[in-house]
């Protein structure tokens, strides 16, 4: 068996992910670059520990690549990922890190469910929204629009 190829073998990981998101890591040489031959074994690891398919991690493989699907990212999924494909012609190793800068806690937004307000001309209403300090809330005129409403943001910390 030949040694592992060298070159750009990092996983393609988005710049920002949130807990609860789904993530798919693909392991394998770029199309048309090198042939590793038919796969005989696939080994996925997180921080050096073997990953097995279960309800959280799903491992699927084709003849020359493998995918690791994480159904709902958890903060415990942060770490160093490594994949080794054992092929008939050579082994292929790929790696990447899921760091605290990439995997962020999903925003927890607290907004009153129902607010009754009597509308009159030239009247303003106060709405209260709470979110982690990592995020800055924006008020939109409609959920599907990108029109921001004028707002004043007051930061306060509560324990």
C-alpha positions in Angstrom: 0.0 0.0 0.0 1.3 3.5 -0.8 1.6 6.3 1.7 -1.1 9.0 2.2 -1.1 11.8 -0.3 -0.1 15.3 0.8 -1.9 18.6 -0.1 -5.0 20.5 0.9 -6.9 17.9 2.9 -9.0 20.1 5.3 -12.7 19.6 5.5 -14.9 22.3 4.0 -16.6 23.8 7.2 -18.8 26.9 7.1 -17.5 30.0 8.8 -20.4 30.0 11.3 -22.6 27.3 12.6 -25.2 27.2 15.4 -26.0 24.5 17.8 -29.1 22.6 16.5 -27.8 23.0 12.8 -27.1 19.9 10.7 -23.6 19.5 9.4 -22.2 17.2 6.7 -18.5 16.6 6.4 -17.3 14.9 3.2 -14.0 13.0 3.2 -12.3 12.1 0.0 -9.8 13.4 -2.6 -11.1 16.1 -4.9 -12.8 14.7 -8.0 -10.2 13.7 -10.6 -7.2 14.4 -8.5 -6.1 11.0 -7.3 -7.6 7.5 -7.2 -7.4 5.7 -3.8 -9.0 2.6 -5.3 -12.0 0.8 -3.8 -12.6 1.6 -0.1 -12.0 -1.3 2.3 -12.4 0.7 5.5 -13.4 4.2 6.8 -12.4 5.6 10.1 -14.0 8.8 11.5 -12.6 10.3 14.7 -13.4 13.2 17.0 -10.6 14.3 19.3 -8.9 10.9 18.6 -12.0 8.9 19.6 -13.7 6.7 17.0 -17.1 7.9 15.9 -19.8 5.2 15.3 -23.1 5.7 13.4 -26.0 6.4 15.8 -28.9 8.8 16.2 -26.5 11.7 16.4 -23.8 10.8 13.9 -24.5 9.1 10.5 -21.6 7.7 8.5 -22.2 6.8 4.8 -19.7 5.8 2.2 -19.4 5.4 -1.6 -16.7 3.6 -3.5 -14.1 6.4 -2.9 -15.5 8.9 -0.3 -17.4 9.0 3.0 -19.8 11.5 4.6 -20.3 12.2 8.3 -23.6 13.8 9.0 -24.3 15.3 12.4 -28.0 15.6 12.7 -28.2 18.4 15.4 -24.9 20.1 16.4 -24.2 20.2 20.1 -21.5 22.2 21.9 -19.9 18.9 22.7 -19.4 18.4 18.9 -16.6 21.0 19.0 -13.2 19.5 18.4 -10.8 18.0 15.9 -12.3 15.8 13.2 -10.2 13.3 11.3 -11.2 10.8 8.6 -9.1 8.1 7.1 -10.1 6.2 4.0 -8.3 2.9 3.5 -8.4 2.2 -0.2 -6.9 -0.6 -2.4 -4.3 1.8 -3.8 -3.6 4.2 -0.9 -4.9 5.7 2.3 -6.4 9.2 2.3 -6.5 11.3 5.5 -8.6 14.5 5.9 -9.1 16.7 9.0 -10.7 19.8 10.3 -11.6 21.6 13.5 -15.0 22.7 14.8 -14.0 25.5 17.2 -15.9 27.8 19.5 -15.4 30.6 16.9 -17.3 28.5 14.3 -19.9 26.6 16.4 -21.9 29.2 18.3 -24.8 28.7 20.7 -28.1 29.1 18.9 -29.8 32.3 19.8 -32.4 32.0 22.5 -34.9 34.7 21.9 -37.5 35.7 24.5 -40.4 37.8 23.2 -43.9 38.2 24.6 -46.2 35.9 22.7 -49.1 38.4 22.5 -49.2 42.1 23.0 -52.4 44.1 22.7 -51.9 47.8 21.8 -54.3 50.5 21.1 -53.1 52.3 17.9 -53.4 56.0 17.6 -51.7 58.5 15.4 -48.1 59.5 16.4 -48.0 56.8 19.1 -45.1 54.5 19.8 -45.1 51.1 21.4 -42.4 49.5 23.5 -41.6 45.9 22.8 -39.2 44.0 24.9 -36.9 41.3 23.5 -34.2 39.3 25.4 -31.3 37.5 23.8 -27.8 36.4 24.7 -25.2 39.2 24.7 -23.5 37.5 21.8 -26.4 38.7 19.5 -27.9 42.0 18.5 -31.7 41.7 17.8 -33.2 43.5 14.8 -36.9 44.2 14.4 -38.4 43.5 10.9 -41.7 44.8 9.6 -42.7 41.3 8.5 -40.9 38.0 9.0 -40.3 37.5 5.3 -39.1 41.1 4.7 -35.7 42.7 5.1 -37.2 46.0 6.1 -35.8 47.0 9.5 -38.0 49.0 11.9 -36.5 51.9 13.8 -35.6 50.7 17.3 -33.6 51.7 20.3 -31.5 48.9 21.8 -30.8 49.0 25.5 -28.3 46.5 26.8 -28.8 45.2 30.3 -27.5 42.2 32.1 -29.5 40.0 34.4 -28.4 37.0 36.3 
